């Protein structure tokens, strides 16, 4: 998808999946390969960021599942055994902060906007890269092999937020995704909804972890998850709200 010949795939892809070209920041004729189109930027007005200071927003367009506690996440259970978050985060010192805290799993399909953003304002630290086996994050694959969330190539970053405590983002590269690109400035203040990075071509996944007692996930997210459905939502819309102390 990085060869010049792949440019001819852009128009059929737009037509087949009804991509709203009005949202795209740059003219279509500026994309010289399909991958350039795939990692397209959007006009700021296309993804308004919820301004409420008590609100946390979805970090990406996609299909989302939310759990009030990490203990409820079925993907952390393999053949009846409960796995810690250590394998997801890579280090016990990181994972232990999020035991019992809310978890949101955001699954991106190829048709989706493939840049990911910060769900809260704060200071974003450097990221750690954990190399693993690239695999699929489709619902069927997750049901059959939940351990793939641990095995996939992933990058882990923590955000220190004055309002929401420590927030951890884990970007997971799945089938066909050869690279996870970070575009933010390390150890610098970031804004809610600010761009963090993007995935190259393919399906992808972002897992967002929160410390216990910090936020309440949005009711529609929790309800859809309880009923076995993913909630489709766009980046910048309501993921949850700050929990009153």
C-alpha positions in Angstrom: 0.0 0.0 0.0 3.1 2.2 -0.1 3.7 1.8 -3.8 2.6 4.6 -6.3 0.4 2.0 -8.0 -1.7 1.7 -4.8 -3.1 5.2 -5.5 -5.7 3.7 -7.8 -7.2 1.9 -4.9 -8.2 5.2 -3.2 -11.3 6.0 -5.2 -12.9 2.5 -5.1 -12.3 2.4 -1.4 -14.0 5.7 -0.9 -17.0 4.6 -3.0 -17.3 1.2 -1.4 -17.2 2.4 2.2 -18.8 5.8 1.6 -15.9 7.8 3.2 -16.9 11.4 3.8 -14.3 13.2 1.8 -15.6 16.5 3.1 -13.9 15.8 6.4 -10.4 15.2 4.9 -7.9 18.0 5.5 -5.9 17.7 2.2 -7.2 17.3 -1.4 -7.4 13.7 -2.6 -5.0 14.3 -5.4 -2.3 15.0 -2.9 -2.2 11.4 -1.8 0.4 9.6 -3.9 -0.2 6.1 -2.3 -3.1 4.4 -0.6 -1.2 4.5 2.7 -1.0 8.3 2.5 -4.7 8.4 2.2 -5.2 5.8 5.0 -3.3 8.0 7.5 -5.2 11.1 6.4 -5.7 14.0 8.7 -9.1 15.5 9.2 -10.3 19.1 9.3 -10.5 20.2 13.0 -14.2 20.8 12.7 -14.7 17.2 11.6 -14.0 16.0 15.2 -15.1 18.6 17.7 -13.7 17.8 21.1 -16.1 17.8 24.1 -15.3 20.9 26.0 -16.6 19.9 29.4 -13.7 19.9 31.8 -15.1 16.9 33.7 -15.3 14.8 30.5 -13.0 12.2 29.1 -13.2 11.6 25.4 -12.7 8.6 23.1 -9.2 8.5 21.8 -10.1 7.2 18.3 -12.9 6.6 15.9 -14.1 3.0 16.2 -16.0 0.3 18.0 -15.6 0.6 21.7 -16.2 -1.7 24.8 -16.0 -0.3 28.3 -15.6 -2.0 31.7 -16.0 -0.3 35.0 -13.2 -2.5 36.4 -10.2 -4.3 34.8 -11.4 -7.5 36.6 -14.4 -7.6 34.2 -12.4 -7.6 31.0 -12.9 -11.0 29.3 -9.8 -10.5 27.1 -7.7 -10.8 30.2 -9.0 -14.3 30.9 -7.4 -17.2 29.0 -8.8 -20.7 29.3 -10.3 -19.9 32.7 -7.2 -18.3 34.1 -7.2 -14.6 35.1 -4.2 -12.8 33.7 -2.8 -9.6 35.2 -2.4 -6.4 33.3 1.4 -6.9 33.4 1.5 -8.6 30.0 -0.5 -5.8 28.4 1.5 -3.0 29.9 4.8 -4.8 29.9 5.9 -3.9 33.4 4.2 -4.6 36.8 5.1 -1.2 38.1 2.9 0.4 35.4 0.1 -2.2 35.5 -0.4 -2.1 39.3 -1.8 1.4 39.1 -4.7 0.3 37.0 -5.8 -2.8 38.8 -9.6 -2.4 39.4 -9.8 0.7 37.3 -11.9 1.3 34.2 -10.8 -0.1 30.9 -11.9 1.0 27.4 -11.0 -1.1 24.3 -11.3 0.8 21.0 -11.2 -1.3 17.9 -10.5 0.4 14.5 -11.4 -1.1 11.2 -9.6 -0.2 7.9 -12.4 2.2 6.9 -11.9 4.3 10.1 -9.9 7.4 10.6 -6.6 5.9 11.8 -5.1 8.7 14.0 -5.4 8.4 17.7 -5.7 11.2 20.2 -5.3 12.0 23.9 -8.5 11.4 26.0 -7.5 13.9 28.6 -5.2 16.9 29.0 -2.0 16.5 31.0 1.7 15.7 30.5 2.4 12.7 28.2 5.5 10.7 29.1 7.8 8.8 26.7 6.4 5.6 25.3 7.7 2.1 25.6 7.6 -0.3 22.7 6.8 -4.0 23.3 7.5 -6.2 20.4 5.1 -9.1 19.8 3.3 -11.2 17.2 1.1 -9.2 14.9 -2.4 -10.7 14.8 -6.0 -9.8 14.3 -8.1 -7.9 16.8 -11.5 -8.8 15.2 -14.3 -9.9 17.6 -14.0 -13.5 16.4 -10.3 -13.5 17.0 -10.6 -12.0 20.4 -13.3 -14.6 21.3 -11.1 -17.5 20.2 -7.7 -16.2 21.2 -8.0 -13.4 23.8 -4.3 -13.7 24.6 -3.5 -11.9 21.3 -3.9 -8.6 23.0 -0.8 -9.5 25.0 1.2 -10.9 22.0 0.7 -8.1 19.5 3.2 -5.4 19.0 2.3 -2.4 21.1 3.4 0.9 22.5 2.6 2.1 26.1 2.4 5.7 27.3 1.2 7.2 30.5 -0.4 10.7 30.8 -0.3 12.6 34.1 -3.5 14.5 34.4 -4.3 16.9 37.2 -8.0 16.1 36.9 -8.0 12.4 36.1 -4.8 11.0 37.7 -2.6 8.7 35.7 -4.0 7.5 32.4 -2.4 4.7 30.3 -2.7 4.3 26.6 -1.7 1.1 24.8 -1.7 1.2 21.0 -1.7 -2.3 19.5 -0.6 -3.1 16.0 -2.8 -5.8 14.5 -2.9 -7.7 11.2 -1.3 -5.7 8.3 -0.1 -2.9 10.6 3.6 -2.8 10.4 4.1 0.4 12.3 2.6 2.5 15.1 3.8 6.1 14.7 3.9 8.6 17.6 3.6 12.3 16.7 3.4 14.0 20.1 6.2 15.8 21.9 7.5 13.7 24.7 7.2 14.9 28.3 5.3 18.0 27.3 1.8 19.2 28.1 -0.9 17.8 25.8 -4.5 18.9 25.2 -7.6 16.7 25.4 -8.2 15.6 21.8 -4.7 16.5 20.7 -3.1 14.1 18.2 -0.9 11.4 19.7 -0.1 9.4 16.6 -1.4 7.1 13.9 -1.4 3.5 12.6 -0.2 2.4 9.2 -2.6 0.4 7.0 -4.7 -2.3 8.6 -6.9 -2.9 11.6 -5.8 -1.5 14.9 -6.7 -1.2 18.6 -6.2 1.3 21.4 -6.7 0.3 25.1 -7.1 3.1 27.6 -6.6 2.3 31.3 -7.7 4.5 34.3 -6.8 4.4 37.9 -9.6 3.2 40.3 -12.1 5.7 41.5 -11.1 8.4 39.0 -13.8 8.3 36.3 -17.3 6.9 35.6 -17.6 5.5 32.1 -20.5 6.8 30.0 -23.8 4.8 30.6 -24.3 4.0 26.9 -20.8 2.5 26.7 -21.4 0.3 29.7 -24.8 -0.8 28.6 -23.7 -1.8 25.1 -20.8 -3.7 26.6 -23.0 -5.5 29.1 -25.3 -6.5 26.2 -22.5 -7.9 24.2 -22.3 -5.1 21.7 -19.6 -2.6 20.7 -20.5 1.1 20.7 -19.5 3.0 17.6 -18.3 6.4 18.5 -16.0 9.0 17.1 -12.9 10.6 18.6 -13.7 13.5 20.8 -17.1 12.3 22.0 -18.0 11.3 25.6 -16.1 8.3 27.0 -16.7 9.1 30.7 -16.7 11.8 33.4 -14.6 12.6 36.4 -15.8 10.9 39.5 -16.6 13.2 42.4 -14.5 12.5 45.4 
